[in-house]
Amino acid sequence: MDIEYEIEFTNGFEWYSKHFGADEIGVLETAIAFSCLYVVLGGFYFAVRKELKRVRKHHHTVKMLGSSIILAFFAHGFFFLHYIWYSSDGIGYLPLRFIGRLLQLSSETTFLILLILLGKGWTICCRKISARGRVKIAVFGTVYATAWLLTVGYHEFVADKASTLHMYQSSFGNFLCALRFVGLGWFWYSISVR
């Protein structure tokens, strides 16, 4: 006798929640909300950008902010598509989530470097940052992006999915959170010194 069977465990009966575990309830709704918010933010950015270009005041800082917004928009779009797919089969399409994480990495790194540059007064009260300051910012941005990449890679390819709730539950994730606090401290220090 040859028997094939498939067992599917679900939470509830609604399409948008039945494949999500107890610790994942609301993830799809959050992805939808952030996707909608980034559509509004992107529209606002492009309207302001158009006006700034008209009056020839389109600074590099605005370009960096726009890059961060656009990258975050696409990141949340990929998360949204992954979780829509996940809600239908309980697996999703993992490359979408991975690409979303990489785009989120790029967006956050760009935004963090922008905040540090603004804190140091770039394009506000000084045209150039010292060579030593530029090297420090480049090293910090590289370390931050590498920590982000290692955190995502560890979570996606090494961590045990049954015991890991989110990507910050690792030494790489803790290091990334510590780097965020270092960036915050650097920003505060930069704005208080000026």
N, C-alpha and C positions, 0 to 999 in steps of 0.2 A: 504494500500500500504506500503510495507516494502522496503526501499531503503538503500543500503550500498554504500559508496563512500570513496575514498581515495584521498587526495589532497597532492601533492608534489611540494614544492617551491624550485627551484634550481637557481644557478647562472651559467649561461652558459651551454654548452653542452658537454664539455670534461669530461671524467671519473675522472680525477684527480683534478677537481676544482668545479664541479657543486654542490656538497653538502656543500662546505665550504662557510661560511659567509664572508662578506667584511673584517672583522677584522681577518679572518683566512686564507686568500689567501697566499699561499706560505708555509704553515705549512708542507704539505706533502713533498714538494721539500726539505725543510730544514731537515726533518727527514731522507730523503734518503741521503742527503749530509753528515749529521753527522754519519749515520750508515756506509757509505763508508769510512769516515775519521777514524772512530774507528777501522775498519777492518785493515786499513793500520797501524795505531798506535799500534794495538795489535800485528800485524805481526812483526813490528819493536821491540816491547818490548820482544817478545819471542826469537827473534834472539839475542838481547843483553843479555837476561837472560841466554841463552844457553852458550854464550861466558863467561859470568861472573861465571857460575857454573863450566866451564872447568878450569878456573884459580883460583877457590875457593875464589871469591870475591863477592858472592851473599849476600849482607847485608840485614838487616831487612828493611832498608829504600827502597831498590829496591823491596822487597816483598810488602811493603805497597803501593808503586807507582803502581806496577803490579795489586794489588787487586783493586785499584781505577780505573785503566784503564779497567779491565775486567768487573767490576760492571757497569761502564759507558757504555761499549759496549753493555751489555745485556739490560740496561735501554733504550738506543737508539733503540735497536732492538725491544723491546716491544712497544715503541712509533711508530716506523715504521709500525709494524703490526697493531696497533690500527688505525693509519691514513689511511692505505690501506683499512682496513675494513670500516672506516668512509667514505672514498671516494665512496664506493659502495652503502651504505644505509643511510648515514647522521647521524648515531647513533654511529657506531663503537662498539667495545667490551670494555666497561669501565673497567673491571678487568685488561685488558692488560695495560691500561693507569695508573691505580692505582699501579700495580706491577712495572711498569716503574718508577713511582715517588719514590717508596720505594727503588728501586735499585739506583736511582739518589741520594737519601738521603744518602745511605750508601757510595756511591762513593765520594760525596762531603765532607762528614764528615771525611772519611779516608784521603782524600787529604789535607783537612784543618789541621787536626792534624799532618800529615806528615810535612807540611810547618812550623808549630809552633815548632815541634821537631827539624827540621833542623835549624830553626832560633835560637834555644837555643843551637845549637852546638852538638846535639846528634850524635854520631858515627863520627863526623868530628874532634872536638877538645876535646871532653869529652866522657867517656864511659857511665856515668850515669848522670841523671838529679836528682837534690835534691828531697827528699820526698815531700817537700812543692810544688815544681814545678810540680811534677807528679800529685799531687792532683789537682792543679789548671787546668792542661791540661785535666784531667779526668772530672772535673766539667764542664769546658767549652765545651768539646766534648759532654757530656750528655745534657747540656742545648741546644746546637746547634741542636743535633739530635731530641730532644723533640720539639723544635720550628719548625723544618722542618716537623715533623710528625703532629703537630697540624695545621700547615699551609695547608698541603696536605689534612688532614681530614676535615678541615673546608671548603676548596674549593670543595672537592668531595661530601660531605654529607650535608652541611648546606647552603652554599652560593647560592644566587639566580643566576642561570646561565644566565638569560637575562640581568642582570645589572653588572655582574662580568666578566671582560675581561680576567683576568689571576689570578693565585693564590696569587700574591703579593698584591692584592687589599683588604687587610684586616689588622686588627691590628696584627695578627699573622705574616702575610707576611712582614709588616713593621718592626716588631721585628726581624725577620729572617735577613732582610737586614741590620739592625743595628748590629746584631751579626757578620755579615760578615765584617763590618767595624771595629768592635772590634778585630776580628781575624787578619785583615790586620794591624791594629795599633800594636797589640801584636807582630806580625811578624817583623814589622819595628823596634820596640823597641828592640826586641831580637837580631836582626842583627846589630843594631847600638851600643849596649852595649858591645858586644864581641869584 
